[in-house]
């Protein structure tokens, strides 16, 4: 399977041509290929298909590292446009890409050694929750002094200026959470002072959001949002495009934060969000890393080539060598 490894602010995926791999079981492949020790290593696999029959340019399917299928992916959309261009599926730099949740206008431009890509989303919406879920969400804020998600371990001091910290208006607000739907479902926590992965685990233990939910643990300053992410199906990731939109939307509506463009700083870099009345736009860098061929975890073997013998044959050769060496040593001792 031919692929291109790409990332956007550290959110890395394996991009493949879906039209050339129509019989592939991407769910099963993702579980193996995304393993960072025994596979390629990635947050998921994204397959890109021609969508001209439905009046668009491409259809994008997202398979998380655990094999589950995602509804949409902001960084994936931005990278898929570049992938389609790199693999000669199109020469366009502006295109319509459909996901399971919506059709998005996506574009990219090259600037010297950078590629900047943007994707439009339908306007996010808040989601109402029942009493049991509200109780579980509030419980997250108990005993929340143990992890500092805005400290130097994740966001270095140099990345958030002291001046910004001094002028921060919202950093001390505690216990604010908003559930946002922008194609993916997100739980955005402000002031939880816990890693998103910890919050995600607590929500699972509470039995809420049985289908899973993306979690953002965020802090809002005057002109920047810091955000730690745990994605459904992939765990902690270095950034999340739809998560950045959710965090910016929640900050605007919960705290009245109004910026022309919201910088959302995540582990892997900064994403930028613009919020209109009926649209949200996500933008940032896109980085192609390398091309490759994935063999499904199996070595290509040629039994006639001694350098490519099977493990079984190599083991037999080793046993024969040890036996002959032992016999030779016994004769010399006589």
C-alpha positions as MATLAB code, in Angstrom:
seq = 'XXXXXXXXXXXXXXXXXXXXXXXXXXXXXXXXXXXXXXXXXXXXXXXXXXXXXXXXXXXXXXXXXXXXXXXXXXXXXXXXXXXXXXXXXXXXXXXXXXXXXXXXXXXXXXXXXXXXXXXXXXXXXXXXXXXXXXXXXXXXXXXXXXXXXXXXXXXXXXXXXXXXXXXXXXXXXXXXXXXXXXXXXXXXXXXXXXXXXXXXXXXXXXXXXXXXXXXXXXXXXXXXXXXXXXXXXXXXXXXXXXXXXXXXXXXXXXXXXXXXXXXXXXXXXXXXXXXXXXXXXXXXXXXXXXXXXXXXXXXXXXXXXXXXXXXXXXXXXXXXXXXXXXXXXXXXXX';
ca = [
       0.000    0.000    0.000;
       1.559    3.272   -1.128;
       1.187    6.155    1.319;
       2.373    9.623    2.249;
       2.992   10.456    5.897;
       1.908   14.027    6.704;
       1.272   16.078    9.808;
      -0.340   19.356   10.786;
       1.014   20.723   14.081;
       2.099   17.209   15.001;
      -1.297   15.602   14.259;
       0.088   12.900   11.944;
      -1.800   10.617    9.597;
      -1.024    8.043    6.935;
      -2.630    9.279    3.710;
      -3.591    6.755    1.033;
      -5.406    6.793   -2.300;
      -8.737    5.132   -1.562;
      -9.445    4.575   -5.266;
      -6.303    2.446   -5.577;
      -7.085    0.472   -2.411;
     -10.813   -0.221   -2.769;
     -10.585   -3.661   -1.176;
      -8.449   -2.571    1.752;
      -9.700   -3.087    5.294;
      -8.567    0.275    6.590;
      -9.988   -0.322   10.049;
      -7.829   -3.422   10.573;
      -4.855   -1.823    8.832;
      -5.012    1.261   11.059;
      -4.600   -0.838   14.192;
      -1.317   -2.222   12.880;
       0.067    0.587   10.740;
      -0.493    3.297   13.368;
       1.518    1.462   16.013;
       4.541    3.632   16.762;
       6.778    0.660   17.554;
       5.697   -2.045   15.105;
       4.116   -0.002   12.309;
       4.514    3.320   10.539;
       3.235    5.249   13.537;
       0.395    7.755   13.274;
      -2.813    9.050   14.829;
      -4.781    7.302   12.071;
      -5.196    6.508    8.384;
      -6.994    8.829    5.976;
      -8.218    7.471    2.644;
      -8.984    9.961   -0.141;
     -11.477    9.025   -2.892;
     -12.672   10.769   -6.041;
     -16.099   12.307   -5.387;
     -16.939   13.772   -8.790;
     -20.026   11.519   -9.082;
     -21.561   13.496   -6.210;
     -20.534   16.876   -7.528;
     -17.530   17.364   -5.280;
     -13.829   16.797   -5.648;
     -12.952   14.242   -2.979;
     -14.429   12.095   -0.230;
     -12.293   11.569    2.846;
     -12.588    8.688    5.331;
     -10.833    8.812    8.694;
      -9.739    5.683   10.559;
      -8.444    6.270   14.070;
      -5.490    4.401   15.547;
      -7.862    1.997   17.316;
      -9.642    1.154   14.038;
     -12.795    3.183   14.708;
     -14.013    5.525   11.982;
     -14.174    9.261   12.582;
     -16.776   11.673   11.276;
     -14.489   14.547   10.355;
     -10.962   15.830   10.918;
      -9.875   19.437   10.492;
      -6.172   18.738   10.109;
      -6.988   15.744    7.922;
      -9.000   17.911    5.553;
      -6.176   20.402    5.225;
      -3.609   17.654    4.573;
      -5.886   15.714    2.204;
      -6.038   18.656   -0.182;
      -2.231   18.703   -0.349;
      -2.122   14.893   -0.676;
      -4.530   14.959   -3.633;
      -2.338   17.512   -5.361;
       0.919   15.674   -4.604;
      -0.435   12.367   -5.950;
      -1.727   13.963   -9.166;
      -5.368   13.307   -8.334;
      -5.906   16.993   -9.058;
      -3.949   20.100   -9.947;
      -6.353   22.284   -7.979;
      -5.369   24.207   -4.871;
      -8.997   24.884   -3.927;
     -11.455   21.999   -3.669;
     -14.524   20.540   -2.007;
     -13.871   17.584    0.271;
     -16.718   15.574    1.766;
     -16.539   13.755    5.096;
     -19.183   11.691    6.889;
     -20.442   14.867    8.573;
     -20.301   17.642    5.935;
     -18.741   18.959    2.732;
     -15.899   21.423    3.272;
     -14.187   24.046    1.157;
     -10.459   23.436    1.486;
      -7.528   25.343    0.022;
      -3.762   25.598    0.322;
      -0.919   27.851   -0.765;
       2.830   27.358   -0.864;
       5.050   30.032    0.691;
       8.793   29.352    0.266;
       9.339   26.248    2.408;
       5.867   26.258    4.014;
       2.451   25.023    3.001;
      -0.483   26.862    4.587;
      -3.846   25.155    4.297;
      -7.341   26.182    5.396;
     -10.643   24.330    5.766;
     -14.126   25.734    6.292;
     -16.557   24.131    8.743;
     -20.268   24.688    9.330;
     -20.871   26.899   12.358;
     -20.315   24.949   15.617;
     -23.214   24.414   18.008;
     -23.504   23.827   21.733;
     -25.029   20.521   22.820;
     -27.387   20.210   25.779;
     -26.642   17.514   28.364;
     -28.813   15.586   30.802;
     -28.556   15.714   34.600;
     -26.371   12.605   34.894;
     -23.884   13.991   32.380;
     -23.832   17.381   34.124;
     -22.962   15.664   37.398;
     -20.144   13.720   35.749;
     -18.770   16.857   34.110;
     -18.735   18.767   37.397;
     -16.973   15.880   39.128;
     -13.986   16.384   36.807;
     -13.181   19.666   38.577;
     -12.699   17.986   41.957;
      -9.089   17.421   43.075;
      -7.840   19.279   40.040;
      -4.623   20.760   41.398;
      -2.341   17.813   40.572;
      -1.595   18.456   36.882;
      -0.534   21.768   35.395;
      -1.530   21.654   31.746;
      -0.449   25.222   31.027;
       2.981   24.875   32.614;
       6.379   24.455   31.033;
       6.062   20.682   30.571;
       3.663   21.117   27.645;
       3.736   24.806   26.726;
       7.226   26.288   27.259;
       7.527   29.678   28.906;
       8.877   31.122   25.662;
       5.713   30.116   23.784;
       3.427   32.260   25.936;
       4.926   35.660   26.589;
       5.099   36.955   30.141;
       3.260   40.036   28.916;
       0.378   37.862   27.710;
       0.298   36.090   31.061;
       0.324   39.401   32.916;
      -2.604   40.703   30.860;
      -4.572   37.465   31.080;
      -8.229   38.077   31.879;
      -9.581   34.558   32.006;
      -6.776   32.303   33.244;
      -8.124   32.059   36.772;
     -11.706   31.070   35.914;
     -12.516   27.643   37.316;
     -15.006   24.965   36.444;
     -16.284   25.927   32.993;
     -17.174   23.202   30.495;
     -18.989   23.326   27.155;
     -20.070   20.479   24.871;
     -19.599   21.475   21.227;
     -20.608   19.762   17.986;
     -18.803   20.828   14.818;
     -19.029   17.517   12.999;
     -17.179   15.870   15.881;
     -18.381   15.992   19.471;
     -16.080   17.844   21.888;
     -16.045   18.421   25.636;
     -14.080   21.638   26.233;
     -12.947   22.168   29.831;
     -11.593   25.502   31.069;
      -9.709   25.623   34.362;
      -9.748   21.866   35.008;
      -5.956   21.847   35.502;
      -5.826   18.245   34.320;
      -4.495   16.633   31.200;
      -7.165   15.902   28.616;
      -6.305   12.199   28.787;
      -7.060   12.175   32.521;
     -10.402   13.897   31.964;
     -11.258   11.464   29.152;
     -10.555    8.519   31.435;
     -12.752   10.002   34.171;
     -15.640   10.511   31.732;
     -15.369    6.899   30.562;
     -15.397    5.703   34.158;
     -18.528    7.765   34.787;
     -20.261    5.991   31.911;
     -21.205    9.160   30.008;
     -20.756    9.657   26.255;
     -20.888    5.912   25.505;
     -19.751    6.488   21.914;
     -16.761    8.461   23.141;
     -16.001   12.169   22.923;
     -13.010   14.339   22.107;
     -11.713   16.214   25.146;
      -9.938   19.571   25.324;
      -8.397   20.885   28.539;
      -7.923   24.583   27.870;
      -6.820   27.861   29.397;
      -7.909   31.199   27.907;
      -5.616   34.209   27.956;
      -6.280   37.621   26.482;
      -5.007   36.788   23.007;
      -4.263   33.051   22.935;
      -5.854   29.764   24.006;
      -3.701   26.875   25.220;
      -5.232   23.475   24.737;
      -4.339   19.864   25.554;
      -6.223   17.249   23.514;
      -7.369   13.643   23.859;
      -9.136   12.352   20.762;
     -11.707    9.597   20.623;
     -10.064    6.582   19.020;
      -6.520    7.979   19.058;
      -5.826    9.165   22.616;
      -3.519   12.104   23.271;
      -2.564   13.850   20.034;
      -0.278   16.779   19.410;
      -3.103   18.831   17.934;
      -6.707   18.546   16.748;
      -8.260   20.823   14.132;
     -11.893   20.371   15.092;
     -10.774   20.623   18.736;
      -9.192   24.014   18.047;
     -12.479   25.220   16.527;
     -14.425   23.887   19.506;
     -12.077   25.590   21.990;
     -12.252   28.945   20.195;
     -16.044   28.773   19.868;
     -16.459   27.871   23.547;
     -14.083   30.642   24.669;
     -15.925   33.224   22.584;
     -19.359   32.286   23.899;
     -18.490   31.422   27.503;
     -16.133   34.324   28.220;
     -16.817   36.875   25.509;
     -13.330   36.480   24.023;
     -13.440   38.263   20.659;
     -10.558   38.023   18.224;
     -10.407   38.295   14.449;
      -8.344   35.125   14.465;
      -8.013   32.839   17.506;
      -4.545   31.301   18.001;
      -4.997   27.898   19.660;
      -1.693   26.614   20.983;
      -1.401   22.822   21.252;
       1.460   20.416   21.918;
       2.579   20.290   18.291;
       2.110   23.919   17.323;
      -0.466   26.641   16.860;
      -3.658   26.421   14.798;
      -5.724   29.454   13.849;
      -9.519   29.732   13.954;
     -11.814   32.365   12.470;
     -15.444   32.361   13.583;
     -18.179   33.837   11.368;
     -21.951   33.801   11.753;
     -22.430   30.618    9.729;
     -18.930   29.316    9.268;
     -15.682   28.501   11.049;
     -12.323   28.477    9.303;
      -9.306   26.481   10.454;
      -5.833   27.270    9.116;
      -2.188   26.472    9.752;
       0.884   24.696    8.436;
       0.804   21.332    6.669;
       3.976   19.228    6.448;
       4.510   16.246    4.118;
       7.078   13.986    5.815;
       7.799   11.066    3.466;
       6.412    8.622    0.919;
       6.493    4.889    1.517;
       5.097    1.428    0.898;
       3.411   -0.426    3.724;
       3.657   -4.217    3.603;
       1.042   -4.950    6.226;
       3.599   -5.823    8.880;
       5.010   -8.798    6.929;
       8.522   -8.943    5.461;
       8.878   -9.638    1.756;
      10.734  -12.945    1.593;
      12.504  -14.853   -1.150;
      13.314  -18.399   -0.085;
      16.040  -18.621   -2.787;
      17.895  -15.626   -1.380;
      19.922  -16.565    1.740;
      19.790  -12.931    2.837;
      15.965  -13.028    2.865;
      15.243  -16.455    4.343;
      12.259  -16.972    6.605;
      12.646  -16.793   10.377;
      12.058  -20.552   10.533;
      14.920  -21.301    8.138;
      17.207  -18.878    9.920;
      16.420  -20.606   13.201;
      17.242  -24.009   11.653;
      20.543  -22.659   10.279;
      21.401  -21.355   13.732;
      20.558  -24.678   15.394;
      22.640  -26.589   12.837;
      25.588  -24.238   13.384;
      25.432  -24.613   17.162;
      25.153  -28.411   16.902;
      28.165  -28.653   14.551;
      30.189  -26.340   16.783;
      29.307  -28.453   19.810;
      30.292  -31.694   18.029;
      33.578  -30.111   16.918;
      34.376  -29.090   20.478;
      33.609  -32.581   21.804;
      36.014  -34.205   19.314;
      38.806  -31.779   20.209;
      38.428  -32.665   23.895;
      38.869  -36.411   23.275;
];
